[in-house]
Amino acid sequence: MASPAWRLPSNCGAPGIAADIAEIDKDWRVYGAGITITGPTLRALDRLGLLDAVMTQGFCYDVTRICDAAGHVVMASRVSGRPLGPRIPNGGGILRPVLHRILSEATRASGTAVRLGVSVASIQHAADDVAVGFTDGSSGAYDLVVGADGIHSRVRGLLFPGASPPAFTGQGCWRAVLPRPAALDCAHVYVGGPVKAGIVPVSRDEMYLFLLQNVPGNPRMPEQDWPELLAAQLDGFGGMLGAIRGGLDASARINYRPLEKLLLPRPWHQGRVVLIGDAAHATTPHLASGAGLAVEDALVLAESLLSGDALADALQRFAARRYERCRMVVDNSVRLGELEMGRAPAQEQAELQRASMMALAGPI
Ligand SMILES: Cc1cc2nc3c(=O)[nH]c(=O)nc-3n(C[C@H](O)[C@H](O)[C@H](O)COP(=O)(O)OP(=O)(O)OC[C@H]3O[C@@H](n4cnc5c(N)ncnc54)[C@H](O)[C@@H]3O)c2cc1C
């Protein structure tokens, strides 16, 4: 999902934007976990022409079931119909490598030049362009550089060296990929237990599990112990989630990650360099919206650039359109984590979740 360097044609009103991508990973990989895609994320992917591929290669649904720790369904999400349009399912799941393949194939098909194993070494601002030095010794002059290089963004470090680094939020996220039971036809979220967890179908054959553990001291979780450590967290859960406990071995592609957040104050640009996605705003997964925000950022940035306004105005307007929505996701996600850690009543958590999702259903 990265694209640190873009080259605009001098005529910004042209239908396409010529771009070079510099990606640090020489194999352009992504790790093997599942990812939840909300209705608004599916809407953004539809605007890229990628909804059909995601629906075919992932697993979409319209209802999310809320279960108690024993696995009894206590509530189904109260979304009626398809508020985002008849084509747009209310949610879905997909494996990250599958989503990455869909996005990277579309990127290459657009004619974008993709350079792998390369990063940005230096950025020098000039009046009419920006000079980028790359880590392989090459260099180039660009009309605009887009830092889309994730939560630990190097472009952010070059642009805003004094910016606060990502902050640990007190929770860690476990994920695992497992065979999908036929009965799992939509996301099931388990609330009211010692921790929040859920299972989401990601294809006809597979599902992924997520579990948010409270880890106040951010302890190290040695990788060889992951199956046992995750199994211990599943103690006390019943239903389809509890049944997973015995099946956690190396084939389950277990992944653990401490959660961090970051919200860069505006502006998100300096001269001809702008930040998007996690580089500007990284959220915890409580609203399953970080990747969706990154896709929306790219859409809104492209619209702003093609508006015909001067570049500085276009970049100002881009951040003005994006800031409040991204701030809401970061702040409400962190708050949901705090409510979980404090074992706040399920109703209070559900209300904040619902209000946030309703806000996200608004236009971007
Ligand atoms: C545990 C967890 C669960 C999550 N679950 C969900 C979910 O269910 N749904 C959801 O929508 N979001 C989820 N997210 C958030 C989501 O993963 C991110 O918001 C999203 O990946 C951000 O996309 P991005 O393109 O900005 O950054 P990234 O996906 O991090 O991509 C950055 C890219 O830049 C490359 N790169 C990095 N550094 C450099 C460099 N110096 N030079 C060149 N290239 C570089 C990387 O290799 C990578 O390809 C979750 C996050 C976490 C931590």
Ligand as a Chemical Component Dictionary entry (heavy atoms), coordinates in Angstrom:
data_LIG
# 
_chem_comp.id                   LIG 
_chem_comp.type                 NON-POLYMER 
_chem_comp.pdbx_formal_charge   0 
_chem_comp.three_letter_code    LIG 
# 
loop_
_chem_comp_atom.comp_id 
_chem_comp_atom.atom_id 
_chem_comp_atom.alt_atom_id 
_chem_comp_atom.type_symbol 
_chem_comp_atom.charge 
_chem_comp_atom.model_Cartn_x 
_chem_comp_atom.model_Cartn_y 
_chem_comp_atom.model_Cartn_z 
_chem_comp_atom.pdbx_ordinal 
LIG C1  C1  C 0 -2.913 -5.279 14.620 1  
LIG C2  C2  C 0 -3.524 -4.432 13.545 2  
LIG C3  C3  C 0 -4.725 -4.787 12.964 3  
LIG C4  C4  C 0 -5.302 -3.981 11.995 4  
LIG N1  N1  N 0 -6.508 -4.347 11.464 5  
LIG C5  C5  C 0 -7.084 -3.539 10.538 6  
LIG C6  C6  C 0 -8.348 -3.892 9.989  7  
LIG O1  O1  O 0 -8.929 -4.919 10.320 8  
LIG N2  N2  N 0 -8.880 -3.052 9.055  9  
LIG C7  C7  C 0 -8.255 -1.895 8.645  10 
LIG O2  O2  O 0 -8.788 -1.164 7.785  11 
LIG N3  N3  N 0 -7.052 -1.548 9.161  12 
LIG C8  C8  C 0 -6.456 -2.345 10.083 13 
LIG N4  N4  N 0 -5.247 -1.995 10.602 14 
LIG C9  C9  C 0 -4.591 -0.761 10.140 15 
LIG C10 C10 C 0 -3.938 -0.934 8.760  16 
LIG O3  O3  O 0 -3.102 -2.078 8.745  17 
LIG C11 C11 C 0 -3.120 0.294  8.414  18 
LIG O4  O4  O 0 -3.844 1.459  8.742  19 
LIG C12 C12 C 0 -2.776 0.325  6.932  20 
LIG O5  O5  O 0 -1.965 -0.778 6.596  21 
LIG C13 C13 C 0 -2.045 1.616  6.592  22 
LIG O6  O6  O 0 -1.706 1.606  5.225  23 
LIG P1  P1  P 0 -0.462 2.473  4.718  24 
LIG O7  O7  O 0 -0.396 2.218  3.253  25 
LIG O8  O8  O 0 -0.563 3.862  5.192  26 
LIG O9  O9  O 0 0.818  1.850  5.439  27 
LIG P2  P2  P 0 1.390  0.363  5.347  28 
LIG O10 O10 O 0 0.320  -0.626 5.085  29 
LIG O11 O11 O 0 2.257  0.205  6.557  30 
LIG O12 O12 O 0 2.309  0.389  4.056  31 
LIG C14 C14 C 0 3.518  1.073  4.085  32 
LIG C15 C15 C 0 4.335  0.601  2.914  33 
LIG O13 O13 O 0 5.502  1.419  2.816  34 
LIG C16 C16 C 0 6.654  0.594  2.740  35 
LIG N5  N5  N 0 7.724  1.325  3.395  36 
LIG C17 C17 C 0 7.923  1.464  4.730  37 
LIG N6  N6  N 0 8.997  2.231  4.951  38 
LIG C18 C18 C 0 9.482  2.588  3.746  39 
LIG C19 C19 C 0 10.574 3.373  3.320  40 
LIG N7  N7  N 0 11.390 3.963  4.208  41 
LIG N8  N8  N 0 10.795 3.534  1.995  42 
LIG C20 C20 C 0 9.974  2.936  1.070  43 
LIG N9  N9  N 0 8.931  2.168  1.421  44 
LIG C21 C21 C 0 8.656  2.022  2.739  45 
LIG C22 C22 C 0 6.256  -0.692 3.445  46 
LIG O14 O14 O 0 7.083  -1.771 3.038  47 
LIG C23 C23 C 0 4.825  -0.848 2.997  48 
LIG O15 O15 O 0 4.727  -1.440 1.731  49 
LIG C24 C24 C 0 -4.662 -2.787 11.588 50 
LIG C25 C25 C 0 -3.441 -2.420 12.153 51 
LIG C26 C26 C 0 -2.875 -3.234 13.131 52 
LIG C27 C27 C 0 -1.575 -2.806 13.749 53 
# 
loop_
_chem_comp_bond.comp_id 
_chem_comp_bond.atom_id_1 
_chem_comp_bond.atom_id_2 
_chem_comp_bond.value_order 
_chem_comp_bond.pdbx_ordinal 
LIG C1  C2  SING 1  
LIG C2  C3  SING 2  
LIG C2  C26 DOUB 3  
LIG C3  C4  DOUB 4  
LIG C4  N1  SING 5  
LIG C4  C24 SING 6  
LIG N1  C5  DOUB 7  
LIG C5  C6  SING 8  
LIG C5  C8  SING 9  
LIG C6  O1  DOUB 10 
LIG C6  N2  SING 11 
LIG N2  C7  SING 12 
LIG C7  O2  DOUB 13 
LIG C7  N3  SING 14 
LIG N3  C8  DOUB 15 
LIG C8  N4  SING 16 
LIG N4  C9  SING 17 
LIG N4  C24 SING 18 
LIG C9  C10 SING 19 
LIG C10 O3  SING 20 
LIG C10 C11 SING 21 
LIG C11 O4  SING 22 
LIG C11 C12 SING 23 
LIG C12 O5  SING 24 
LIG C12 C13 SING 25 
LIG C13 O6  SING 26 
LIG O6  P1  SING 27 
LIG P1  O7  DOUB 28 
LIG P1  O8  SING 29 
LIG P1  O9  SING 30 
LIG O9  P2  SING 31 
LIG P2  O10 DOUB 32 
LIG P2  O11 SING 33 
LIG P2  O12 SING 34 
LIG O12 C14 SING 35 
LIG C14 C15 SING 36 
LIG C15 O13 SING 37 
LIG C15 C23 SING 38 
LIG O13 C16 SING 39 
LIG C16 N5  SING 40 
LIG C16 C22 SING 41 
LIG N5  C17 SING 42 
LIG N5  C21 SING 43 
LIG C17 N6  DOUB 44 
LIG N6  C18 SING 45 
LIG C18 C19 SING 46 
LIG C18 C21 DOUB 47 
LIG C19 N7  SING 48 
LIG C19 N8  DOUB 49 
LIG N8  C20 SING 50 
LIG C20 N9  DOUB 51 
LIG N9  C21 SING 52 
LIG C22 O14 SING 53 
LIG C22 C23 SING 54 
LIG C23 O15 SING 55 
LIG C24 C25 DOUB 56 
LIG C25 C26 SING 57 
LIG C26 C27 SING 58 
# 
